[in-house]
């Protein structure tokens, strides 16, 4: 992961410890039974939510989408196969190498950049939809991160985020359960104090000039082995906001 600040200004979304943690994954990004297994499991729900959200506002095919913190390209690839025009950025150069190597044999035209949101904002880039899936809980200056992501949304476009709520329930399930008991994730993947409540995220979005249009909880059904949308946002949730 590139640990240098963004060329366009201070990189609010970079924590060197978090950078090092995720860059260590390497080819494990695409190991369906490895440390990214939970991400692969939740990916179908993320893809359907994103596609439906964008399609409600216009054609999904051809939509310009930016995935901030794209990692190895787990989310970019299915969206690109559905016809969207994807740009994936990650400050970890190693992650971008993995993403490019995995996409190339499939002929997927995804623009991958080892860069930060601040750099793209300095370039005045804009997108129909900006995604930040499970990213904000890993960044030090969360309000600045949301403001930068919002700056990359074109007028009429949307910012779609997912994250973990800061509740005792999320501490028990997302950290104690997922990292220490079930071992779905490597220990130390999350820091509970960086989890963001829906009220906090909504305030950040409004302060960045956006209007929140949806909040949907995400819950896991252990019997079906699948994730689904819910009114319960105690642990995981999506939040979508539009730029007027």
Number of C-alpha atoms within 10 A of each C-alpha: 22 19 16 13 17 20 14 14 13 13 24 20 28 24 15 13 10 16 19 14 14 17 20 14 19 17 17 15 23 19 13 13 11 16 17 18 17 14 17 19 15 17 16 16 16 20 16 11 17 19 17 11 17 19 13 9 12 11 12 21 16 13 19 18 26 28 22 24 25 26 29 31 27 18 21 26 20 15 21 20 16 13 15 21 22 25 21 26 25 25 27 25 19 20 29 27 18 19 27 19 14 18 19 11 8 10 9 18 16 21 15 25 19 19 25 27 29 25 18 19 18 15 12 10 14 20 22 24 27 25 24 19 18 18 18 24 22 20 19 16 16 20 20 17 22 23 18 22 26 29 25 25 25 19 14 12 24 28 28 25 23 23 25 27 26 19 17 12 13 20 20 13 16 22 23 15 15 19 18 15 11 11 13 19 21 15 12 11 15 18 12 17 10 17 22 20 18 22 10 13 20 20 14 19 24 17 14 18 15 24 18 19 11 12 19 19 21 23 19 15 9 8 6 7 9 13 17 15 17 14 11 12 21 18 22 25 23 22 19 23 23 23 20 11
